[in-house]
């Protein structure tokens, strides 16, 4: 009980200044929403700077104060390059992996995530997201055309530096959802990716077909996110655990990894059907990579601090 009380108190102390900064950030961004239609460039760049300050802070809580060690592999991503970013979705903590690469590439403040359109009506948080120019969609792509045109115009016409990020599975991976994916893939004669849900292609195809007209968006980044906890593959910490627990990658037994691949947009297929097939192929390859990572981690199990294990036993007894 004492250990739990310490952990929660530590989390509150770590989170409180950041949360107050988040509220201030949302107030600033929300106040800029009415003028974003008249001064879109100014609002975009101010909002990027404001967002950077908050996102960098929470990343440091995770990596520095809580010891979340993120390992990175794959292609070297150029600095300050705009791109379409696709990734698998395991946990709410996935954004740490993507942000680690964004910081390394100088693009953290330029990250824009697909968000649910219902957030538009949430005071502060939703208004701030809206003011930042994030695409807010319903996943009904015909209905979302006007919203996507607005977002894409900022990138193609105004040349805003952007990482446009989406989780192509549209929902988080769970064992139950994977069983449903098995059935769907069999019924529809589709390949079953390992450790992944089958990707939804409409959003990806729409994004590529719009942004390939841009002179500044050069590539698609395919990011594969992997976790392990006490040698259990794809088990991630909760958001609260990621913000409150110390020694995440040491005594807590967590592993965090992201593998990046860079594909030139000019080399992607032209037709919608071919693009959907291209995404499917990436997901099969991502599954193969995740399986190789699982085997690698199984051969090299993480060593847990014995004092931490004994502490857990005392807390449970």
Rosetta blueprint (number, residue, H / E / L):
1 X L
2 X H
3 X H
4 X H
5 X H
6 X H
7 X H
8 X H
9 X H
10 X H
11 X H
12 X H
13 X H
14 X H
15 X H
16 X H
17 X H
18 X H
19 X H
20 X H
21 X H
22 X H
23 X H
24 X H
25 X H
26 X H
27 X H
28 X H
29 X H
30 X H
31 X H
32 X H
33 X H
34 X H
35 X H
36 X L
37 X L
38 X L
39 X L
40 X H
41 X H
42 X H
43 X H
44 X H
45 X H
46 X H
47 X H
48 X H
49 X H
50 X H
51 X H
52 X H
53 X H
54 X H
55 X H
56 X H
57 X H
58 X H
59 X H
60 X H
61 X H
62 X H
63 X H
64 X H
65 X H
66 X L
67 X L
68 X L
69 X L
70 X E
71 X E
72 X E
73 X E
74 X E
75 X L
76 X L
77 X L
78 X L
79 X L
80 X L
81 X L
82 X E
83 X E
84 X E
85 X E
86 X E
87 X E
88 X L
89 X L
90 X L
91 X L
92 X L
93 X L
94 X H
95 X H
96 X H
97 X H
98 X H
99 X H
100 X H
101 X H
102 X H
103 X H
104 X H
105 X H
106 X L
107 X L
108 X H
109 X H
110 X H
111 X E
112 X E
113 X E
114 X L
115 X E
116 X E
117 X H
118 X H
119 X H
120 X H
121 X H
122 X L
123 X L
124 X L
125 X H
126 X H
127 X H
128 X H
129 X H
130 X H
131 X H
132 X L
133 X L
134 X L
135 X L
136 X E
137 X E
138 X L
139 X L
140 X L
141 X L
142 X L
143 X L
144 X L
145 X H
146 X H
147 X H
148 X H
149 X H
150 X H
151 X H
152 X H
153 X H
154 X H
155 X H
156 X H
157 X L
158 X L
159 X L
160 X L
161 X L
162 X L
163 X E
164 X E
165 X E
166 X E
167 X E
168 X L
169 X L
170 X L
171 X L
172 X L
173 X L
174 X L
175 X H
176 X H
177 X H
178 X H
179 X H
180 X H
181 X H
182 X H
183 X H
184 X H
185 X H
186 X H
187 X H
188 X L
189 X L
190 X L
191 X L
192 X L
193 X L
194 X L
195 X L
196 X L
197 X L
198 X L
199 X L
200 X L
201 X L
202 X H
203 X H
204 X H
205 X H
206 X H
207 X H
208 X H
209 X H
210 X H
211 X H
212 X L
213 X L
214 X L
215 X L
216 X L
217 X E
218 X E
219 X E
220 X E
221 X E
222 X E
223 X E
224 X E
225 X E
226 X E
227 X E
228 X E
229 X E
230 X L
231 X L
232 X E
233 X E
234 X L
235 X L
236 X L
237 X L
238 X L
239 X H
240 X H
241 X H
242 X H
243 X H
244 X H
245 X L
246 X L
247 X L
248 X L
249 X L
250 X L
251 X L
252 X L
253 X L
254 X E
255 X E
256 X E
257 X E
258 X E
259 X E
260 X E
261 X E
262 X E
263 X E
264 X E
265 X H
266 X H
267 X H
268 X L
269 X L
270 X L
271 X L
272 X H
273 X H
274 X H
275 X H
276 X H
277 X H
278 X H
279 X H
280 X H
281 X H
282 X H
283 X H
284 X H
285 X H
286 X H
287 X H
288 X H
289 X H
290 X H
291 X H
292 X H
293 X H
294 X H
295 X H
296 X H
297 X H
298 X H
299 X H
300 X L
301 X L
302 X L
303 X L
304 X L
305 X L
306 X H
307 X H
308 X H
309 X H
310 X H
311 X H
312 X H
313 X H
314 X H
315 X H
316 X H
317 X L
